[in-house]
Each structure stands twice: as structure tokens, then as C-alpha cells.
């Protein structure tokens, strides 16, 4: 799987990149999905790039072409002042002048409860990253794409699915939450900042609308136990099982995410 990740970041960069992956269970699995999604977007004609933790792009001709995966305990977005060697991200846009987005790996988001919830793979507007990198911190709200990655031998349980549903519930900001949250009107689906003329990220009216207006998935190396996948349709969570390097299931997951982004994001 590590070879697939290396090939993917090389294809994104258009040169040989140096991968600095984190140790620990499931970390390569997360990178495999992150870079696979990025390759899927690149194959659809999107402009895709590797980006350092300080916000600068990695050029094919740069002497330093290292791509870092975050290690250690879950955290937020690091400040650019800490240098370029914290967790790298992948950026993309449909074309020059179009809205820009970032793919994050292993970043904590702050929910309405005040709890911090890690999302393994998240897609957010690049404006969120730009503002957070000014001083570092956690985004508040919900990403447009949220993928839970499970590199586990046992089948996914009902409790695993419930935990992911609860996390998304806590991160969702709806218009009627406005009086209870310390953000200016009109309420956005994610912060920091109010993006003004970016109506694609305005808070919605119901949880069902937000569930259906985002891409949410659990990606597993193994399958799902009876009853776990049954919850997915109601909560608009896609169950993707038996994700392994070179498998049809892995290709189906990457294509599903890229297709949703192609159809739904500007």
C-alpha cells in the first residue's frame, strides 16, 4: 500500500516526492485513501497540488519535495510560523480562478458541544486553511467530505457507525443554531470567518439537508457486521468495505468521492 501512496504523490507532483509517513495503526491506510481521492480528481481534469503546512505549494523543481503526514496525537491546523514540516495537505481546484479546496488528514474539528472530533479525511474550502494557518487552531463546523478510515481486522460494528453519526451530528451547524453559537449571522457551516459571497457553504435548515448535501463515508479494510450498514442510508453515510490496494472496492471508493466533488463543489 505504501508503494501506491508513493506513486500517487509522484503523479500529483509530476516529479519524485519524498514521503514522510507517520507510524501507527491505520496511518498508511488513511494516506492511501487521501492520495487516491486526489488522483481521482486529477484524472477528471482538476488541478491538484501538494502543499506544505505553511501553505506554500511544493513545486516539481523544488530541492525540498517532502510530503509529511501528521504523527502523534490528533490536533488542529498548525500555524505557518512553525515552519513547513508539519502535516502537509493536498489542494485542488476545478480550473484557474475557481474555488480552491484542501484535503486534510487527521485534523480535529470543534463541535457545537465544545468537544474535539477527529476526521480522518476531510475536504474544506482553502479559505479555512489560510485563516487557521495565521495562528493555528481547530476549525469549527463540518467539512464537505468526511471519511472515517478503519484499518481493522474485525467487522465494523453498529456502535462504530453510531459513533461516526454522533460525530457528524456534533459538527453540524444549522441556521436555527445561530442564537446559541458565538458566530455572526448569517451562520456558516464551517469557521473561522464568514465567507460572505460563498453561498455554497451557508448553514442549512435541517440535519437531513446537511447529511444529503455532504459526502460522508466509512472506509474499511474489512467488512461490516450485520446491522451496521443498515443505518447508512438514513444518515447518508456510504459504507465502503474491503478497501485494499488494487481492489475494485478501493477504485469504487475513490471514484465515488471524486464524482461527488465533481458534481457538487464549485
C-alpha positions, 0 to 999 in steps of 0.5 A, a space after each residue: 500500500 505504501 508503494 501506491 501512496 508513493 506513486 500517487 504523490 509522484 503523479 500529483 507532483 509530476 516529479 519524485 516526492 519524498 514521503 514522510 509517513 507517520 507510524 501507527 495503526 491505520 496511518 498508511 491506510 488513511 494516506 492511501 485513501 487521501 492520495 487516491 481521492 486526489 488522483 481521482 480528481 486529477 484524472 477528471 481534469 482538476 488541478 491538484 497540488 501538494 502543499 506544505 503546512 505553511 501553505 506554500 505549494 511544493 513545486 516539481 523543481 523544488 530541492 525540498 519535495 517532502 510530503 509529511 503526514 501528521 504523527 502523534 496525537 490528533 490536533 488542529 491546523 498548525 500555524 505557518 510560523 512553525 515552519 513547513 514540516 508539519 502535516 502537509 495537505 493536498 489542494 485542488 481546484 476545478 480550473 484557474 480562478 475557481 474555488 480552491 479546496 484542501 484535503 486534510 488528514 487527521 485534523 480535529 474539528 470543534 463541535 457545537 458541544 465544545 468537544 474535539 472530533 477527529 476526521 480522518 479525511 476531510 475536504 474544506 474550502 482553502 479559505 479555512 486553511 489560510 485563516 487557521 494557518 495565521 495562528 493555528 487552531 481547530 476549525 469549527 463546523 463540518 467539512 464537505 467530505 468526511 471519511 472515517 478510515 478503519 484499518 481493522 481486522 474485525 467487522 465494523 460494528 453498529 456502535 462504530 457507525 453510531 459513533 461516526 453519526 454522533 460525530 457528524 451530528 456534533 459538527 453540524 451547524 444549522 441556521 436555527 443554531 445561530 442564537 446559541 453559537 458565538 458566530 455572526 449571522 448569517 451562520 456558516 457551516 464551517 469557521 473561522 470567518 464568514 465567507 460572505 459571497 460563498 453561498 455554497 457553504 451557508 448553514 442549512 435548515 435541517 440535519 437531513 439537508 446537511 447529511 444529503 448535501 455532504 459526502 460522508 463515508 466509512 472506509 474499511 479494510 474489512 467488512 461490516 457486521 450485520 446491522 451496521 450498514 443498515 443505518 447508512 442510508 438514513 444518515 447518508 453515510 456510504 459504507 465502503 468495505 474491503 478497501 485494499 490496494 488494487 481492489 475494485 472496492 478501493 477504485 469504487 471508493 475513490 471514484 465515488 468521492 471524486 464524482 461527488 466533488 465533481 458534481 457538487 463543489 464549485 
